[in-house]
Amino acid sequence: MNRNIIEIVGGVTRHPAYRMNKPIDFALGEGEQLAIVGPNGSGKTMLVNTIIGRYPLLMNEVRYDFGKSNGRMVFENIHYIAFRDSYGEHDPNYYYQQRWHSQDVEMSPTVKDLFDGAEGKLAEELFRDFAIDGLMDKLMVMLSSGELRRLQIVKALMTAPKVLIMDNPFIGLDAEMHGQLQGLLQRLIDERNLQLILVLSREDEIPDFITHVLPIKDKVVGEKVERVDFSPTYGLDSDLAPTLPAVDQESESKVTEECIIDFRDVTLRYGERIIFEKLNWTVCRGERWALHGRNGSGKSALLALVCADNPQSYACDISLFGRRRGTGESIWDIKKRIGYVSPEMHRAYLKDLPAIEIVVSGLHDSIGLYKRPRPEQMGVCLEWMRVFGIEELAKRTFLTLSSGEQRLVLLARAFVKSPELLILDEPLHGLDTQRRELVRRIINTYCATPKRTLVMVTHYPDELPSCITHHKKL
């Protein structure tokens, strides 16, 4: 019988805020590759933080047995890539530096600086398999979310941990890199005896190399089963049609411009690096676009121009809502007509305010809440939280929510002012299967109004709502 390298018996955390609803019984046997699965908010991250010793237990502490590497500390044997870690440093200024190309951008380290001194066979293999060599001269703040994720995974693997824990490792990766990551992890398992714990929101995304599955629901750890015996439990009522808050018909009737986005020979560059060149793109009112492209192809940079988050738009031939950029309009004139969410926004959103205040801030396009909402506005915000199934989270603070719950809060924030233009950059990141389907239905219902326009970014065709009418690939 294989020994357990990590074991918890009847574990109860000392701090009540971090307790599961039942004592934790957990074991990772030697050679096992484990997937922890469960819906958003079920307690997956809470369990992982207990496993790695971040949440001390009342009595029976976590037992570790790493064999020959027992001389190393626990943090040397276990490396955990959490949701926010996968996108780089927790710097809220990163989001603005990346867009505004301030003086700080020029001072940003490059990828080469990040891996200074890294050498050896493992580094060589990882750089090759994750196409890191081609990024070495790129500024860190100019990396796409998918590129940042690749770097963080490589950094973790270079520490040669006994156990690597990864929170939703495949989100943000294009289809090619998704397959390469699975193949690389399989090889590391075979050649270096790496053991993996993958924390997955999607039960249909369990890789073939996983040997055991541990389901979690309602903050209760289920029974670990072999992969072949695990039965997925996802699914929504096929007849479910979300009911959205009523729209201000008078405001809708004032919408007259037919051309929403018009790019004419637009070039975006940072120093000598050209993101895209002579790009032409026209989006008319009522069209629903899917924007495709590999990691680093410029999708998020393109959307930053649309959202008035990049000053290079003033030097380009760009018209938004029928008006040429730089002809007197403020960025707030543009933003008030756009609802927006992206992985970069999510990563940079570190305001620990009650969730309802995060949603309310979408009415004014602010990061925090600086203007007290009217009672009717608060009612609309609560109604949108109900639409996304998160009304019970209204008083919970943002940073205490799971990553999936945070994403739903930010989605409600994007929809709350019923924007003319909805820009959704990888909106389904970190959502469980049920909530992914719910959000797709909400998008379809929202876009059923003829004057609503949508631009959505995703790497996976199965994530697109049925309302999509146009496609563009970068």
N, C-alpha and C positions, 0 to 999 in steps of 0.2 A: 504493500500500500504506500503510495507517495505521501511524503510529508506535506503539511500545510505550511507555506511560506508566510502567509498572513492569516491570522485567525482572530475573530471576535466572538465571545460567548456571552450572551445576555448583556450586551453593551448599552449603557445609558449615559449620555453626555452630562457633564456637570452643569452646564448652563442650560436652563429650560428652553431658551429660544432656539437651541440647536438639536432638540430631541426629536427622534422619530416617534410615531404614535405607539410603537411597540419596541421592546428591547431588540437590539441588533444581534443576529446570529449570522456570521459571515465567515467563509473560508475560501482561500485561493490555494489550490493544490499545486505542487510542483509540476510544471509542464502544461498547466491549463491556460487557455486563452479565453478570457471572459468578456462578455458583453453585458453591461448593465442597461436595461431598457425600461422605459416607463414614460407616461405622459408628462407634459410640462408641469412643474410644480409638485411632482410626486415625491421628491426627496432624493433624487439621484446624486446631486452635488453635495447634499448634506451627508450622505453615506460616504462619498469619496473623501470629504474633509475629515471624517471620523477615521477612515482607513489610514490616512497618511499622518494621523496624530495631531491634526490642527485643532480638533475638539476633544480635550481630555475627557476620560470616562470616570464615572463615580467610583467603580470598584475594579472590575476585571479589565485591565488595560489591554490594548491591542498587542498581540504576540507576533513577533517576527522571527523567522528562521531562514536566513538567506544562504545557508550552507557555507561555502568557501569564502564568501564575501561578507561574513558576519562582522569582520573587523571594521567595515565601513559603517558610517552613520546611516540612519534610516533614510534621510534625504538624499544620500548618495546612491542608495539602492533603488529608491523610488523617485521617478520624475513625473510630475503632474503638469500637463498643459491644460489649463482651464480655458473657459470660453474667451475671456478678455485677453489672456496671455497669447492666444493664437493669433492675435492681430498686433502684437508688439507691445511697446511700453504703454503704461497707463498714464499717458500725458494728454490732458484735455486740450492743450494748445495744438496738438498734432493736426487735428481736423482743420483748423484755420490756417496753419502754416502750409499745409498741403495745397489749399485752395488759393490763398492770397499770395503765395510765393514771396513772403516777406524776407527781410534780411536774414532771419533765422533759418530760412530754407537753405541759403548758401552756406550756413554754418553747420548744417545737418551732416552727420557721419554718413559714409557710404556703406554699402554691403561689405566691401573689402575690409573696412574698419571693424565691422562686427566680428569677422572671422580672422582677425589679425593673429598670426601665429598658428593657426589651425593647419595641421599637416598630417601625413600618414595615410595608410591605405583606406581606413574608414572614411576620413574626410574626403579623400579623392573620389570614393564610390558615391558618397552622399551628394557631393557637388555635381557629379555627372548625372546621377539618377534624378535629381530635382532641378536640373538645369540652372544651377546657381552661378556657374562660371559666367554666363551671359548677363548676370545682374551685378557683378562685382563693382562696377563704376557708377552704379545708380545710387542716387541719394535715398536714404531710408524713408524720408517723408514723401517721396514720390512713388513709392511702391503701391501697387494695388492690394486690395484685401487678400486676394488669392496668393500674391507673391509674398506678402507678409506671413501668411500661414505656412507656406513652404519653408521660409527661413526659420520660423519658430520650431517646426518639426525637426529640421536638420540640427538646430542648436541642441534640442533635447536628445536626439539620437547620438550626438557626438560625446555626450557624457557617459555613454555605455551603461545605462541603468540596468538593473536586474528586472525591474518592472516599470513599464511605461504606461501611464494612465493618460488617456486623451479624451477630451470632451468634444463630441461631434467632429471627428477629425476630417471629414470629407466635405464639410460645408465650405464654400468659397473657392473650391478647386474646380477648374474646368474638367470636362469629361476625360481628356487625355491624362491630366495629372492625377485625377481620381484613380484611374486604373494603374498608373505608375506607383502611386502610394500603396495601394493594396499589394502589388507585386513586391515592392521593396520590403514592406513589413513581413510578408511571407518569407522572404529570403533571410531577413534578420532573425526570425523565429527559428528557421532551419539551421542557419550557420552560426548564430551567436547565442542561442538559447534565450532570446528575449521573450519575456512574458508580457502580454498586453491586457489591459483593462480598458475597453472602449465604452464610453458613456454615450448612448445613442437615444435620440428622441424618436427616430424612425425605426420601427421593427422590421421594415423591409430593406434595411440598409446594412444588415449584419453580414460581414465578409465571410468567405468560405473557410478561412483559417480559424475562426472562432470555434472553440470546442464546447463551451458551456454558456448558458444564458441565465442571468439573474433578473427576474422581473421585480419592479417596485411600483406600488400604487398606494395613494393616500398615505404616504410616509410610513409604509409598512414593507419591510424587506420580505420578498417571497422566497420560495424554495428554488435553489439553483438546480437547473436541469441540463442534461446534455442537449447540444444544439439540435440533434435529430428529433428530440422529443418536444421541442418548443413549438407552440402554436400561436401565431400572431393574433391579437385581439382587437385590432383597429377597425374603424368603419363608422361612417355617419349615416343617419337616416337619409335614404336616397331622395326623399321628398322634402327635405329641409330647404326652405327658401328664406334667407334672412330678411327681416323687416327693418328697413333703415329709417332713421329719423326723417321727418318731413323737410322738404327743401323750401327755401324762401323763393316763391315763384316770382316776386317782383324783381329780386336781384337776378334771377335766371333770365328774365326777359330783357335785361339791359346788356346781356352778352351779345356782341355784334361781330367782332373780328372773326374772320374765317381762317386766317393763317395764324397759327399759334407759335410755331417755331420755324424760322427760316435761316439756314446756314448757307452762305455763298462763298465757296473757295476758302473755307476757314482752316487755318493752320495753327496748331498749338505746340509750342516748344518751350523747353526749359534749358537754357544754355545751348549746347550743341545737340541735345536729345530732342528729337521730333516725336511727339506723341501721335499726331495724325496730321496729314498734309492735304490741302485743297479739298476739304470735305464739304460736300453739298448734301443738304438734308432739309426737307420741308414736311412739316406736320400740320395738317389741317384740322379744324375743329371737328370733334366726333370720331377721329381716328384713334385706333388702339394699337400701339406699336410694341413689338418685342425687340429688344436690343441684344444682340449676341456678340460673342468674341472671346478669345482665350484670355487667361489672366495676363494683365498688363497691356491689353490691346487699346485701352483708352476709354472704356465705357464710362467709368466713374468721372474721369476728367471731362468728358463730353457733357455729362449731366451737371457738373459743377458750372459750366458755362451757361447752361439753361437756367439754373437756379440763382444766377447772379452771384455765385460764390467764387468767381475767378475774374480778376480785373483785366485779364488778357482779352476778355470779350469786348472791351472798349476799342481795342485795336483791330477787331475783326468785323467782317460784314455780317452782323447777326441782328435779326429782328425777332422780338418776342411780343406776342399779342398785338401784332400789327405795327409795332413801333421799333425803330432802329435803336440799338443800344448806344448810349452816349448822347441822346438828344434831349436830356433834361429829366428823365425819369429817375427815381431813386430805386435802390435795390428793394426797398420795402414795397414800392408800387408793384414790383414783379412778384415778390414772395407772397403777398397777400392773395395771389391768384393760384398759388401752387401748394400742393400737399406733397411732402417729401419724406422718405425714410431710406436709410442705407446702412450697410455694415459699419462704415466709418463713423456715421452719426451715432450709432448704437455704442460703439467702442468708446467714443469721446464723451458720452452723456454720463457724467459722474455726479449729477445733482441728486442728493438723497432726499428728495421731496416726496410727499404723498403722491401716489400714482394719479389721483384725480387732478392734482396741480400740474403734473407733467402733461396730461391731456389738455387742460385748460390753456397751457402756454402755447399750444398750437394755434389758438385763435389770434395770437399776436406775434407768431413766429419768433418767440423768445426762447432762450434756453431755460431760464428760471421763470418764476411767476412774479411779475413786477406791477401788475395791474389787477385790481380786484374785479372778478367777473360779476356780471349781473346775475340775478337768480335764474332767469330764463336761459342764460348761457351755461350756467352750471348744470341745469337740467339737460341740455343738449349733450354736454360732455358725459354725464352719467348714462345717457341713452346710448352713446357710441360705445362706452365701456360694456354695456349690456350686449350690444351687437357682437362684440368680440369675445363675449363670455368671461369678462374679467371684472364685473361690477363689484364682486366681493373683495377685490383687491384695492378698492378706491382709497382706503385710509392707510394701506401698507406703503412704506417708503420704497422708493425705486430700487435702491441697492440691496434691499433684503429679498427681492423677488428673484426667481430663477431667470436664466437668460431667455428662455422661451416666453415667460410672462412679461419680461421687460420688452421683448420685441412686440408683443401684442399691445402693450401700453403705447409704444411709439407708433404703431400702426393706427391706433385710435386717434393719436395726436395728429397724424397726417390727414385723416378723414374729417376731423371735427368741424372744419369750416366749410365743408362741402366744396372743395376747390374745383376750379374749372379744369386745371391740369394736375393730374395725379402722377407723380414720379416715384416708382417703387423699384429700388435697387436691391435685388436679392431679398425680397420681403419675407420669404419663407424660411430664412436661416434659423435653425435651431428649433423649429416648430415640430411638434409631434404630428403623426399622420392625420389624426382627426382635425387638429387645428389648421393644418395645411389645407385640407379640403374646405374647411369653414372659411378661411381667408379667400380662397379662390372663388367661392360662391359669393362672398361679400363684394369682391371686385366685379364679378359678372353683374350682380344686381345693381351696383353703383353705376356701372358704365352702360346700363340699359337706357339711361337718360341720353337723348341724342346729342346734347351739347357737351357732354363730358369727354375729355381727352385723356388718354393713358399712355405712358411710356414705362415699360417694365423690363428690367434686366434679369436674366437668369441663364445659367449654364445648362439647364436641363429642360427639354421640351415638355416633359410631363408635368412641370410646375406651372405652365402657362394656363391662364383661364381661357375659356372657349370664346370670349369676346374679342380676342386678338384679331386684327384685320390686316396688319402690315408687319414686315420683318426687315431689320437692318443688321448687317454683320460688319463689325470692325475688324 
